[in-house]
Amino acid sequence: MSNLLRLAEVTALLERIAPLEEQLLPNERQMVRSLRDKYANPGVTDFDDARCLEVILRNHEIRKGFERGSGDNG
């Protein structure tokens, strides 16, 4: 994958995460902010940054599912 495509992928993921940022765990917020700062310079890309953001989004969705389901056991 070219650096430009990787940059576009990470940028899109950061945009998806932005409205959820306050709902993330502290370590996830720190990683998102770190990557946002890193990608402020468009010449910088790393292979696994997009995967990291995808995992954060996935974990957020999983936690939401557990929160919704927690009242059903009662």
N, C-alpha and C positions, 0 to 999 in steps of 0.2 A: 504494500500500500504506500502510495506516495505521501510525502510530508503534508502536502496541501489537503489531501483527502483525510488524513489522520487529524489535522487541525480542524477541518470542518466537522468531523465526527465528534471530537471532544467539545468543540464549541456548542454543537447542538445538544449534547448531553448536559453541559453546564447550564444551558438555557432551560432545559427540562427540570433540572434540580433546583434552580433559583427559587421558585415559589414554595418549595418544600424545605428549604434549608433550615428553618427554625425547628422543624419537626425531626431533624436528624439527630443521631447520637453525637455527643461532643467530639469523638474521634473522627466521625464521618464529616462533620462540619469543618473540622480542621483540615482534613484532606481536600475537601471541595475548595476551601479558600486557598489552600496551597496550590492546587492545580489551576485555579482561576488566576492567581498571581503569575504562575509559571507561563501560562498561555497568553498573558498580556503581551508577551514578546512572540510574535507569530513565527519566528524562526525556530522555535523550540518545540519538538514533538518527541514522544517516547511511545514505544509499542504498547505498553500495558496501561497507559493512563485511561484510555477509553474503557478498557475492561474493568478497571477499578471503579469508574463512575457507574458503569452498568451494574456492578455488584451492589453499590450503595443504593441505587434505585430499586433493585430487586429486594434487598433487605428491608427497605422502607415499605414496599408493598406487602412483604410477608408480615411485618409487624402490624400493619393496618389490618390484615386478615385476622390475626390473633386478637387484636383489640375488639374487632367487630364480633368475633365468635366468643369472647370471654363472658358475655352476658347470657349466652344460650345454655349454660350448664346449671342454671339455677334453680 
